[in-house]
Amino acid sequence: MSVTPSRRTVLRGAAVAATLPLAGALSTGAASAAAPACRTTDLGANVLVFDPSMGDAAIQAQVDAVFNVQQSNQFGTERYALAFKPGTYNVDINVGFYTHVLGLGDSPDDVVINGHVTVDAQWLGGNGTQNFWRSAENLCIVPPDGLERWAVSQAAPMRRTHVKGNMTLWPSPPGNRWSSGGFLADSMVDGQVESGSQQQWLSRNDTFGSWTGSNWNMVFVGVQGAPAQSFPTPPMTTVDHTPAVREKPFLTVDRHGSYQVFVPALRRNSTGTTWASGQAAGHSIPLSRFHVARPGDSAATLNRALSQGQHLLLTPGIYQLSSALQVSRPGTVVLGLGLATLQATHGNSLIEVDDIGDVSIAGVLLEAASAGSRVLLRVGDGRSRKNHSAQPTALFDVFARIGGAVPGGASVSIQIDSNDVIVDHIWAWRADHGNDGSVGWSVNPADTGFLVNGDRVTAYGLFVEHYQKYEVLWNGNHGRTYFFQNEHPYDVPTQTAWTHDGTNGYAAYKVADSVTDHLAWGLGSYCFFNLEADIYTDRAYEVPDTPGVVFTDLMTVCLNGAGGGGILHCINNSGNPVQNGFGTYSMKGYSNSVASA
């Protein structure tokens, strides 16, 4: 495969300031003046709820209007959710930035889209490596030509979806057709999935007719129809069963127009989807028990609702918060629609969860909009002996952003102090490009993307990029990671600026010396230093030499040209360098100083 040395083009002034056509009519139950429908629960102006009675043409016009604003709106402020009530629709849905497409049925097959639900990359000349911050879930997609296209990179999950046909994961021609990272969970593809140019991918608890293609790091956990284990040639990592997970909560509506949030139950040693054999196990929470939040709600307003025992449904938009949301009740659900974005405006944290179980934080983008935040999201407060394994707290599609849209800094993006927490797809990103004045070594400072102090923490889909020190730092015991994707910071100004204790750079994934048990599968770490400085890091992964710490299927990639530096070792002092030109190095495993290349 061909890879660009500058994987992401720097965009200047990329945010779109536009007024959406028909904006005055974009409210729940009223798709347009020409096609009104029964008004039900008001979810705000930026949640468009569609019903088959509105007519396909009217629905298509509004879907297209949203895409016209959001197609290239990478760092804009607009946020939308396109919600479809149960029924059949003959529409094509292009999914742009900050757009969340969701079915409102109990099963994915309750909402049938006879058309495409597409992510492509023609807005960037066919380069899909910046197709971030969008999602689709709880739909049945019947593409008329038999091919569904979902050409995404980070922070673009597809969940709980039934594709009646084939699926491809790279952009359409023309252009270079790159794509780089994605997450598919609790989904079924009747035909073949073609990875194409995808550099790395995680599939969890899916069912495929078949799979074809690979590049750097393709990981399958609890997937029926997954390719056989074959890393590094081809680089397939296959784990037969998912040890413990529950699926992301999702919004539903019944035939009376009443909304609920369904919270799926915990599953152990599972394969395949939750829904293919009947209704998923779990429980529903009526929307009357939620505070339906709107942009402009203060932290005090949201915390008052939480203290009164309410859950939070964050409707699309940007929430500027001067203090953190305090989650102190077990079983609380904080669910975002349309990439709801929380901004730390006063050097504060954004979400703090007590050392409790059964909490769900899902579908939110956390952003440092000021300097000096110590942490953006924290679960627990210091080391604890509490066991939450029966009812673990879980994070789903939680994305952190330092820089890019606005300048800001935070020492740690996500910190897990509680035990038994499940992390199901995160992207912690210190921006390497963005709006003018939002990116630079001292403009958007951030030490660590993901810090774990708790024991028995499990991560499915750990995407962490460009942080300035250890990007992942794991201090807790009995940790498990299934899929890791990383890029070292692009913008290191000098080697001196990126050196500690006589060591060049920082490992991307550091397991503390005190840890005695830690397992990880399917890890990729890449470097590209874009200031034309000769920058090196001594290793990508750093772990204690103890039998209980085992890394399976790990690799490094250098995207620099000659003289641009590189990664000198893969893990600890093992593994060949990748440097001074394009290079890839793979290892089948590492344990107790015994490396398998």
C-alpha distance (Angstrom), angle and dihedral (degrees) to the residues before:
residue distance angle dihedral
M1 . . .
S2 3.80 . .
V3 3.79 116.1 .
T4 3.77 128.1 -170.0
P5 3.82 114.8 -128.6
S6 3.80 88.5 -138.4
R7 3.78 97.3 49.7
R8 3.78 94.5 -176.2
T9 3.75 121.8 39.7
V10 3.78 113.5 -135.7
L11 3.79 109.3 -113.4
R12 3.76 119.0 -155.0
G13 3.77 119.8 -157.3
A14 3.80 89.8 -4.2
A15 3.79 97.4 154.7
V16 3.76 114.5 106.4
A17 3.77 118.1 -139.1
A18 3.77 102.8 -163.2
T19 3.75 140.5 141.3
L20 3.78 113.8 -124.1
P21 3.81 114.1 -124.8
L22 3.79 111.7 -112.6
A23 3.80 88.7 18.3
G24 3.76 92.7 147.7
A25 3.79 90.3 60.6
L26 3.77 98.4 46.6
S27 3.77 101.5 110.3
T28 3.76 135.7 114.2
G29 3.78 112.1 -67.7
A30 3.81 95.3 5.4
A31 3.77 111.8 86.5
S32 3.78 95.3 167.4
A33 3.74 141.0 -23.3
A34 3.81 88.6 -100.2
A35 3.79 94.6 53.6
P36 3.80 112.8 34.1
A37 3.78 122.1 175.6
C38 3.76 136.8 -171.3
R39 3.79 110.2 -64.8
T40 3.78 112.3 -128.7
T41 3.79 132.0 161.6
D42 3.79 109.0 -5.2
L43 3.78 109.2 -123.0
G44 3.78 95.1 172.7
A45 3.77 136.8 -95.2
N46 3.79 95.7 -68.2
V47 3.80 97.3 54.9
L48 3.80 107.2 83.4
V49 3.80 109.6 -163.4
F50 3.79 114.2 -164.2
D51 3.79 130.0 -160.8
P52 3.84 124.5 -170.5
S53 3.82 89.4 -120.1
M54 3.81 90.2 68.3
G55 3.80 90.9 73.0
D56 3.78 128.3 -113.7
A57 3.82 95.6 -104.2
A58 3.81 93.7 55.1
I59 3.79 91.4 46.0
Q60 3.80 91.8 47.9
A61 3.80 91.0 52.3
Q62 3.80 92.5 55.6
V63 3.80 94.3 43.3
D64 3.81 88.6 52.1
A65 3.81 91.8 47.0
V66 3.80 90.6 56.1
F67 3.80 92.1 47.6
N68 3.80 92.1 49.7
V69 3.79 88.3 61.2
Q70 3.80 98.3 37.0
Q71 3.82 103.9 39.0
S72 3.82 94.9 95.1
N73 3.81 99.5 8.0
Q74 3.80 93.6 121.0
F75 3.79 98.7 156.2
G76 3.78 101.1 19.0
T77 3.80 127.7 124.0
E78 3.82 99.7 -124.0
R79 3.83 118.4 109.9
Y80 3.82 128.4 -177.0
A81 3.79 141.1 -179.0
L82 3.81 118.9 -161.6
A83 3.80 106.2 -159.0
F84 3.82 123.1 -172.3
K85 3.79 122.8 -159.0
P86 3.81 116.6 -140.8
G87 3.79 112.5 -69.3
T88 3.79 142.0 74.1
Y89 3.81 124.7 -62.8
N90 3.80 130.9 -172.7
V91 3.80 99.4 -152.6
D92 3.79 140.4 117.7
I93 3.80 114.7 -130.8
N94 3.79 119.9 -158.9
V95 3.80 108.2 -165.4
G96 3.80 115.1 -145.3
F97 3.79 133.2 177.0
Y98 3.82 118.1 -45.2
T99 3.79 91.2 6.8
H100 3.80 120.6 135.3
V101 3.80 116.7 -167.3
L102 3.80 113.4 -164.9
G103 3.76 139.8 169.8
L104 3.79 116.8 -139.0
G105 3.81 98.7 -149.1
D106 3.78 130.5 109.5
S107 3.83 89.0 -117.1
P108 3.80 130.7 31.5
D109 3.81 88.5 -118.5
D110 3.83 90.2 62.2
V111 3.82 90.3 76.3
V112 3.80 112.9 49.2
I113 3.81 119.9 -169.9
N114 3.80 109.4 -164.7
G115 3.78 91.7 -162.3
H116 3.76 140.7 43.0
V117 3.79 130.1 -53.0
T118 3.76 95.9 -160.4
V119 3.77 141.7 -174.4
D120 3.80 112.1 -176.9
A121 3.80 132.9 157.9
Q122 3.79 109.7 -131.8
W123 3.81 89.2 120.1
L124 3.84 86.0 71.0
G125 3.78 99.6 36.2
G126 3.79 94.9 -90.2
N127 3.81 95.0 -50.7
G128 3.80 107.5 129.7
T129 3.80 97.1 -179.6
Q130 3.81 90.6 104.6
N131 3.80 98.2 47.7
F132 3.80 94.2 120.7
W133 3.85 137.2 147.3
R134 3.80 107.2 34.0
S135 3.81 136.0 102.3
A136 3.79 147.7 -172.9
E137 3.79 128.8 -158.5
N138 3.79 147.1 163.2
L139 3.82 97.5 21.8
C140 3.79 140.0 124.0
I141 3.81 108.6 -138.0
V142 3.81 119.4 -161.7
P143 3.83 105.6 -177.3
P144 3.82 109.6 -156.5
D145 3.81 92.5 -138.4
G146 3.81 91.6 42.9
L147 3.82 94.6 -111.5
E148 3.82 127.4 105.6
R149 3.85 115.4 -166.5
W150 3.81 120.8 -153.6
A151 3.81 105.8 166.0
V152 3.79 103.3 172.4
S153 3.76 143.6 144.9
Q154 3.81 128.0 -159.7
A155 3.83 126.1 -15.5
A156 3.80 94.1 19.4
P157 3.81 107.4 112.2
M158 3.76 128.2 178.4
R159 3.80 113.8 -158.4
R160 3.77 139.1 174.8
T161 3.80 94.3 4.1
H162 3.81 132.7 146.5
V163 3.82 113.9 -151.4
K164 3.80 110.9 -166.0
G165 3.78 95.8 -158.2
N166 3.79 137.8 17.4
M167 3.78 127.1 -38.4
T168 3.80 131.0 -148.2
L169 3.80 125.6 -164.1
W170 3.80 103.0 -159.3
P171 3.81 134.4 73.8
S172 3.77 124.8 -91.3
P173 3.80 120.4 -108.5
P174 2.96 142.6 -59.6
G175 3.81 111.6 63.3
N176 3.77 133.3 39.1
R177 3.84 91.3 -56.6
W178 3.81 96.6 -146.4
S179 3.79 123.3 160.6
S180 3.76 127.9 176.1
G181 3.77 126.3 -161.8
G182 3.75 137.0 -11.4
F183 3.78 146.0 170.3
L184 3.80 128.8 -137.5
A185 3.82 120.8 179.7
D186 3.80 139.5 171.4
S187 3.80 89.6 2.0
M188 3.80 138.6 130.5
V189 3.80 127.3 -146.2
D190 3.79 110.3 -171.6
G191 3.80 93.3 -160.5
Q192 3.79 134.5 30.4
V193 3.80 128.0 -42.2
E194 3.82 112.6 -144.6
S195 3.80 113.8 -162.4
G196 3.80 94.8 -167.1
S197 3.79 111.0 170.1
Q198 3.81 95.3 -6.3
Q199 3.80 106.2 137.8
Q200 3.82 94.0 -159.2
W201 3.79 136.5 -2.7
L202 3.81 141.8 178.1
S203 3.79 123.1 -151.1
R204 3.81 116.9 -176.0
N205 3.80 127.4 -176.3
D206 3.79 94.4 -12.6
T207 3.81 133.3 138.7
F208 3.82 120.1 -138.3
G209 3.76 134.0 -176.6
S210 3.81 85.5 -144.0
W211 3.81 142.4 -37.3
T212 3.79 130.5 -133.7
G213 3.80 132.2 -177.0
S214 3.80 139.7 31.6
N215 3.78 141.7 -171.4
W216 3.80 121.9 172.5
N217 3.78 111.8 -20.9
M218 3.80 126.2 1.2
V219 3.81 116.4 173.2
F220 3.82 129.6 -170.8
V221 3.80 122.6 -173.0
G222 3.81 120.7 -177.6
V223 3.82 90.9 -14.2
Q224 3.79 122.2 153.8
G225 3.79 110.0 -142.8
A226 3.82 93.5 20.2
P227 3.81 118.6 153.0
A228 3.79 116.5 -100.4
Q229 3.79 121.5 -90.3
S230 3.81 106.4 -86.7
F231 3.82 110.0 145.2
P232 3.00 125.2 -171.8
T233 3.84 99.0 15.3
P234 2.98 98.4 60.7
P235 3.82 97.8 4.7
M236 3.80 98.2 -124.1
T237 3.81 119.7 147.0
T238 3.80 111.7 -169.6
V239 3.80 123.9 -174.7
D240 3.80 109.9 -174.6
H241 3.81 100.3 -147.7
T242 3.79 135.8 27.6
P243 3.80 105.4 -127.6
A244 3.82 99.9 -150.3
V245 3.78 130.7 -12.7
R246 3.75 143.4 134.9
E247 3.76 124.2 -154.8
K248 3.78 127.0 -111.6
P249 3.84 116.1 -85.1
F250 3.81 114.2 -108.3
L251 3.79 139.5 -165.0
T252 3.83 120.7 -109.5
V253 3.80 136.4 177.5
D254 3.80 127.5 -153.4
R255 3.81 128.7 -143.1
H256 3.81 90.1 -91.0
G257 3.81 92.0 58.2
S258 3.80 94.9 -107.4
Y259 3.79 116.6 142.6
Q260 3.79 127.5 -140.6
V261 3.79 136.0 172.7
F262 3.80 112.8 -130.3
V263 3.80 116.1 -147.2
P264 3.83 111.4 -161.4
A265 3.79 119.2 -137.7
L266 3.79 126.5 -110.5
R267 3.81 114.1 -90.9
R268 3.79 127.4 -162.5
N269 3.81 129.4 -155.8
S270 3.80 90.1 -2.2
T271 3.79 135.9 166.5
G272 3.77 129.5 -168.7
T273 3.78 129.2 4.4
T274 3.79 131.6 -31.4
W275 3.81 94.5 -129.6
A276 3.83 111.3 39.6
S277 3.83 93.5 90.7
G278 3.80 97.2 41.6
Q279 3.76 139.9 -59.4
A280 3.79 114.0 -15.7
A281 3.78 120.0 -110.4
G282 3.77 115.4 -106.8
H283 3.79 142.1 82.3
S284 3.79 137.4 -84.1
I285 3.79 126.2 -130.1
P286 3.82 115.7 -158.5
L287 3.78 114.4 -123.5
S288 3.81 88.3 -122.2
R289 3.81 86.0 76.4
F290 3.80 91.3 57.5
H291 3.74 130.7 81.8
V292 3.81 101.6 -132.2
A293 3.77 99.7 -142.8
R294 3.80 126.6 -152.2
P295 3.80 130.4 -163.8
G296 3.78 105.5 -88.8
D297 3.80 93.9 44.9
S298 3.79 107.8 127.8
A299 3.78 126.9 -133.5
A300 3.81 87.3 -107.9
T301 3.81 91.4 56.4
L302 3.79 92.9 47.9
N303 3.79 93.2 45.1
R304 3.79 91.1 49.8
A305 3.81 88.5 57.1
L306 3.80 91.7 47.9
S307 3.79 92.2 48.7
Q308 3.81 89.3 52.8
G309 3.80 90.4 57.5
Q310 3.79 98.1 -100.1
H311 3.78 127.3 138.8
L312 3.82 121.0 -132.7
L313 3.80 128.1 -117.9
L314 3.80 106.4 -173.1
T315 3.80 108.9 -155.5
P316 3.83 118.0 -151.1
G317 3.78 118.4 -67.3
I318 3.79 143.8 67.6
Y319 3.81 119.6 -61.9
Q320 3.80 113.7 -160.1
L321 3.78 106.4 -153.7
S322 3.78 127.8 -173.7
S323 3.81 93.3 -170.9
A324 3.78 137.7 24.4
L325 3.77 130.2 -85.1
Q326 3.82 106.5 -113.8
V327 3.81 115.2 -143.1
S328 3.80 110.0 -170.6
R329 3.81 105.5 149.0
P330 3.85 121.2 86.8
G331 3.78 112.7 -120.3
T332 3.81 95.6 28.9
V333 3.80 116.7 153.0
V334 3.82 121.1 -152.5
L335 3.81 105.3 -175.7
G336 3.79 125.3 178.2
L337 3.80 126.4 -156.2
G338 3.79 123.7 -157.8
L339 3.81 96.2 9.8
A340 3.82 91.7 -59.8
T341 3.80 104.8 -152.7
L342 3.81 126.2 -144.0
Q343 3.81 115.0 -161.5
A344 3.80 123.9 -161.1
T345 3.81 103.6 -140.3
H346 3.81 102.2 173.2
G347 3.79 106.1 40.3
N348 3.79 88.2 -86.8
S349 3.78 134.4 136.0
L350 3.79 118.3 -105.7
I351 3.81 107.8 -147.1
E352 3.80 126.6 18.9
V353 3.80 117.8 -176.6
D354 3.80 119.0 -166.8
D355 3.80 120.6 -127.8
I356 3.81 91.6 -82.1
G357 3.80 137.1 121.7
D358 3.79 138.7 -116.3
V359 3.82 96.8 30.9
S360 3.82 118.5 146.0
I361 3.80 121.7 -155.7
A362 3.81 108.8 -178.9
G363 3.78 143.2 166.0
V364 3.80 101.8 6.4
L365 3.79 135.4 133.4
L366 3.82 113.5 -146.3
E367 3.79 115.8 -157.0
A368 3.79 134.4 -173.7
A369 3.81 104.0 -135.5
S370 3.80 94.8 168.5
A371 3.77 138.2 33.9
G372 3.76 127.2 -93.0
S373 3.79 107.0 33.0
R374 3.79 109.1 154.8
V375 3.79 93.5 -157.0
L376 3.81 135.2 -7.5
L377 3.82 100.1 -153.7
R378 3.80 126.0 16.4
V379 3.80 128.7 -179.7
G380 3.81 110.1 -162.1
D381 3.77 127.2 -6.9
G382 3.79 113.6 -106.4
R383 3.78 130.3 -29.0
S384 3.79 115.7 -34.1
R385 3.79 140.2 -174.0
K386 3.81 94.3 -148.8
N387 3.79 114.7 124.4
H388 3.81 114.3 -141.3
S389 3.81 97.7 167.3
A390 3.83 93.6 118.9
Q391 3.82 92.3 52.8
P392 3.81 109.2 16.8
T393 3.75 124.1 -171.6
A394 3.81 111.4 -119.8
L395 3.81 139.0 -159.9
F396 3.81 118.3 -152.8
D397 3.81 125.5 -173.0
V398 3.79 93.5 -15.4
F399 3.79 111.4 165.0
A400 3.80 127.3 -171.0
R401 3.80 124.1 -161.6
I402 3.80 128.7 -168.4
G403 3.81 109.7 -173.4
G404 3.79 126.3 -21.8
A405 3.79 99.4 101.8
V406 3.81 98.8 29.3
P407 3.81 133.5 2.1
G408 3.78 116.7 -100.2
G409 3.77 144.6 124.1
A410 3.78 141.6 -136.5
S411 3.78 128.2 177.9
V412 3.83 93.5 -142.8
S413 3.79 127.0 16.5
I414 3.82 101.8 -165.0
Q415 3.81 124.2 13.1
I416 3.80 124.1 -175.0
D417 3.80 114.9 -163.5
S418 3.81 98.8 154.4
N419 3.79 122.8 85.7
D420 3.82 126.8 -111.8
V421 3.81 96.0 18.9
I422 3.82 116.9 160.6
V423 3.79 117.2 -145.2
D424 3.80 112.3 -163.5
H425 3.79 110.1 -174.2
I426 3.78 122.5 -24.0
W427 3.78 133.5 170.7
A428 3.78 115.2 -161.1
W429 3.81 107.4 -172.9
R430 3.75 131.8 -176.5
A431 3.79 97.7 -165.0
D432 3.78 120.1 -109.4
H433 3.83 92.0 -175.6
G434 3.78 138.1 14.8
N435 3.78 146.6 110.3
D436 3.80 118.2 -9.5
G437 3.78 112.9 -79.4
S438 3.81 95.4 16.1
V439 3.83 101.2 92.9
G440 3.80 133.0 58.0
W441 3.80 140.8 106.9
S442 3.82 91.1 -91.1
V443 3.82 97.5 23.7
N444 3.82 98.8 67.1
P445 3.81 103.7 20.8
A446 3.79 118.9 -179.5
D447 3.79 129.9 161.3
T448 3.81 107.1 -167.4
G449 3.78 133.5 11.4
F450 3.81 100.3 -163.9
L451 3.80 124.5 22.0
V452 3.81 121.2 -179.0
N453 3.80 121.9 -167.9
G454 3.80 97.0 154.0
D455 3.79 126.7 90.1
R456 3.81 126.5 -115.7
V457 3.81 93.9 18.8
T458 3.81 114.4 161.9
A459 3.81 124.7 -160.1
Y460 3.80 125.3 -166.3
G461 3.78 109.6 -172.6
L462 3.79 110.3 7.3
F463 3.82 110.7 -172.9
V464 3.83 111.7 176.1
E465 3.80 123.5 163.5
H466 3.81 143.9 -177.8
Y467 3.82 101.4 -7.7
Q468 3.79 116.1 155.2
K469 3.81 101.1 -128.7
Y470 3.81 131.1 19.2
E471 3.80 101.2 -15.5
V472 3.81 92.0 -160.4
L473 3.81 117.1 24.1
W474 3.81 115.2 -177.0
N475 3.82 115.7 -169.0
G476 3.81 98.8 157.0
N477 3.80 125.5 90.6
H478 3.81 128.4 -116.2
G479 3.79 93.5 24.8
R480 3.81 121.2 165.9
T481 3.81 128.7 -161.7
Y482 3.78 124.7 -173.6
F483 3.83 107.3 -169.4
F484 3.79 126.2 -3.7
Q485 3.79 126.1 -165.6
N486 3.76 122.3 -174.9
E487 3.76 145.7 165.8
H488 3.79 121.5 -165.2
P489 3.82 115.6 -128.6
Y490 3.79 110.8 -70.7
D491 3.79 96.3 -155.6
V492 3.82 104.6 59.2
P493 3.83 101.9 149.5
T494 3.83 98.6 -159.7
Q495 3.78 137.5 -5.3
T496 3.81 89.0 -113.5
A497 3.80 89.8 59.9
W498 3.81 89.6 56.2
T499 3.80 105.2 45.1
H500 3.80 131.7 101.9
D501 3.80 132.6 179.1
G502 3.79 91.7 -9.8
T503 3.82 91.9 -51.9
N504 3.78 124.6 122.1
G505 3.79 110.6 -124.4
Y506 3.78 125.6 -32.0
A507 3.77 131.5 -75.4
A508 3.79 112.6 -105.2
Y509 3.82 91.3 -137.6
K510 3.81 117.7 30.7
V511 3.81 123.9 -176.5
A512 3.80 109.3 -164.8
D513 3.80 119.7 -112.7
S514 3.82 90.2 -118.8
V515 3.83 93.1 61.7
T516 3.81 116.0 104.7
D517 3.83 100.4 178.1
H518 3.80 127.7 38.4
L519 3.82 131.3 138.1
A520 3.80 128.6 -168.4
W521 3.81 134.0 175.7
G522 3.79 131.9 -165.3
L523 3.80 107.8 10.3
G524 3.81 129.1 174.8
S525 3.80 127.8 -177.8
Y526 3.80 123.5 -179.7
C527 3.79 136.5 -174.1
F528 3.77 133.2 -152.4
F529 3.80 117.5 161.7
N530 3.79 107.4 -164.9
L531 3.82 103.9 -173.3
E532 3.81 93.3 77.2
A533 3.79 89.6 -114.3
D534 3.81 121.6 138.6
I535 3.82 96.1 -113.6
Y536 3.81 127.1 170.3
T537 3.75 138.1 179.9
D538 3.78 116.6 -156.8
R539 3.81 94.7 -137.9
A540 3.79 142.4 -3.9
Y541 3.83 96.7 -143.5
E542 3.80 127.7 32.5
V543 3.81 121.5 -170.8
P544 3.81 139.1 158.1
D545 3.79 115.8 -96.7
T546 3.78 98.6 -116.0
P547 3.82 129.3 125.7
G548 3.80 93.6 -117.6
V549 3.82 94.5 61.6
V550 3.81 109.4 79.9
F551 3.80 128.6 168.5
T552 3.80 116.7 -166.3
D553 3.82 123.3 -164.1
L554 3.78 107.5 -0.9
M555 3.75 132.2 165.5
T556 3.79 145.4 175.3
V557 3.79 131.8 -148.1
C558 3.81 131.6 -165.1
L559 3.81 116.1 -155.6
N560 3.82 96.5 178.0
G561 3.74 124.6 110.9
A562 3.79 122.7 -126.9
G563 3.78 113.4 -48.7
G564 3.80 94.1 17.9
G565 3.79 98.9 109.9
G566 3.79 126.7 -124.1
I567 3.81 148.4 -168.7
L568 3.81 113.2 -51.8
H569 3.82 99.3 -162.5
C570 3.75 134.6 15.9
I571 3.82 100.0 -141.0
N572 3.80 125.9 2.5
N573 3.82 103.2 -40.7
S574 3.81 94.9 -30.1
G575 3.77 128.6 100.1
N576 3.78 133.5 47.6
P577 3.80 121.0 -82.2
V578 3.78 124.6 -100.2
Q579 3.79 107.2 -152.8
N580 3.80 150.7 127.0
G581 3.76 95.7 28.8
F582 3.76 137.3 12.2
G583 3.78 112.2 -42.9
T584 3.79 142.3 155.3
Y585 3.80 129.4 -161.5
S586 3.80 125.6 -173.0
M587 3.80 133.4 -168.4
K588 3.79 125.4 -168.8
G589 3.77 93.2 -150.5
Y590 3.78 150.1 -21.7
S591 3.80 128.6 -152.5
N592 3.81 134.3 151.4
S593 3.82 93.2 -12.5
V594 3.81 92.4 -52.9
A595 3.79 108.6 119.7
S596 3.79 126.6 -169.3
A597 3.79 112.9 -156.7
